Amino acid sequence: HAKRVADELATIVDRMKLARIVIGGPVEATSLFINELPKRLQQMIIGSISAPLDANYERLVNEIRAVQQKSEHEDEARMVESMITAAMKRDRAVIGLSDTLLAIQEQRVYCLLVAKDYHVEGKECESCHVLLEGAVEECSFCGGKLHAAPDLINRVSQRVLDQAGQVQMVSGAAADK
């Protein structure tokens, strides 16, 4: 039975192009089931829940949500750590607002990591549209007039997306770091 269910799961994962799996059920059954999964599916498992066969929908959703959030926080922490390491090695990464703004202006941002609660005000040049931080009075790129950008992070994020980059909001320990 476990082999048949594992084959069916593989079909569903491929058809729906899933990237993550949460396994649930009685501990003995989930252990047997995981052993029947192909290695590629085993690597997609982000966690498991121990639930009785008669568990209600709400309980299952809450437990799955907790596993998903834990996995996302771990992924965010790895991304932040990787970005910091690359920046320290000066390997295609920067840390901090001013260096990030320069990289965006030079269209060198592939992935922007931002703490969800991070807020900063800045300025935008009316002529060349460069984004700047701080209390500067004129554009350091073209000398143009600046106007306020009260939600600089929103503009920064939009600029990265416009340049075909990715924006990843992080929270928890990853945001603190």
N, C-alpha and C positions, 0 to 999 in steps of 0.2 A: 504494500500500500504506500509506504513512504517513497519508494522509487517512482511509482506512478504519479504521486502528487508532486514530487521534485521535477519530473519531466513536464508536467502541466505548468508549474511555476516558471520554468525556463521559457516555455512558449509565451506565457503572459508577459514576462519581463522583456522578451525580444519584441513582441507585438506593441507593447506600450512604451518601449524605450526607457524603462525604469533604470535609475542609477543607484537606488538605495532600497534595502529590504529590512523590515522588522519582522522577526519570527516570534510567534506567540503560541502558548498552549502549556500543557503540563510539562514539567522539566524533562522527564524521561522521553516523552514523545518529541520534543523539540531537539533534543540531543541526537536521537536517531535520525530525525528528518535532516538536520544540518549535515550529518555524515553522508547522506544520500545525494546531497546537492553537488553539482559540478563545482570545481574550484572557483570559477569566475563568479558564480552566484554566492558562494561562501564569502568571497571578498567584498560583496556588495552589502552584506549584513552589517547594519549600524548598531544593532542591539536586539535584545529579546525581552519579551515580557512573559511572566509566569501567570497564566490566567486559567481558571477552570473552564471546562467546555460550556458551562451555562452562564458565563460572564455577560453582563449586560453591555449594550452598545456604548453607553456613557463611560463606563469603566475602561473599556478597550480604547476608546478615543483618548481619554486622559492619559493612560499609560503610554500609548504610542506617541502622543504629543510630547511627553516628558523625554522619551528616548530620542525623538527627533531634535528637540531643543538641545539636549546634551551633545548630540553629534554635531549639530551646527556650531555650538560654542567651541567644541574641540577643533573643528575645521577652521573656524575664524582664528583661533589661537595659533594654529600652525601657519596660516597665511601671514599673520602679523609677524610671527617669529621669523619666517622666511624672508619677509620684506625687510625687517630690521637687519638681519644678517647680510642680505645683499647690499643694503645701503652702507653698512659698516665696511664692506669690502669694496665699495664704490662700483658695484656690479649691476648697472642698469636699474638702480632704485635710489630714491631720495626719501628723507624723513623731514618733516616740518613743513609749515605752510609756505614760507618764502621760496624754498627750493622746489616745492611742488608747483607753485604758481609759475615759476620759470619753466619748468618742464612742460607744463600745459601750454604756455605761450609758444614754446618751441615744438609743440605737437609731438612730444615724446612719451605720452602717458598711455600705457596699455591697460593698467589696472590701478584704480584709485581705491585705497582703503580708508574709510572714514568712520569714526566713532559716531554711533547713532545720535547721541545727545550733543555733539560738538556744534557750537555756534560761534561765528565770528563775523564782525563787520569789516568791510573793506571798501575799495573804490574800483571803478571801471572807467577806462579812458573812453571819451566820446569819439575819438578819432580812430585809434587802432584796436579798441576794445580789450586791451590787456587788463587783467585783473590784478589788483595790488592790495597788499595789506598795509595797515598802519595809517598814520595821519599825514600821508604825503599830499602835497598840494598840486603837483603836476606830474604827468606821465614820464617815467624814467626811460621809456622807449622812444616816444616821439615828441615829448614836450606838450602834448595835448591836455585839454581840460578834463578834469576828473569829476565824476558824480558818484554819490554814495551807492554802495552795494550792501544794504543792511543784512542780507542773508547771503554772504559770500559763498558759503559751502554749497548752497543750492545752485548758484551760478557756476561754480567750479565743477560740480557734478554734471550739470547740463553740458558744459564745454567738453568734458571728457567723453560723454556719450556722443556728442556731435562729431567728435574726432574718431568715432568707432571704437572707443575704449570701453572698459567695464568699470562700474562703480559697485563696490561691495561695502555695505554698511555692517559694522561690527558692534557687538555689545558685550557686556559682562567683562571678564578679565581681559579679553582681547582689546576692548575699547579702553580700558584703564592703561594698558601698556602702550 
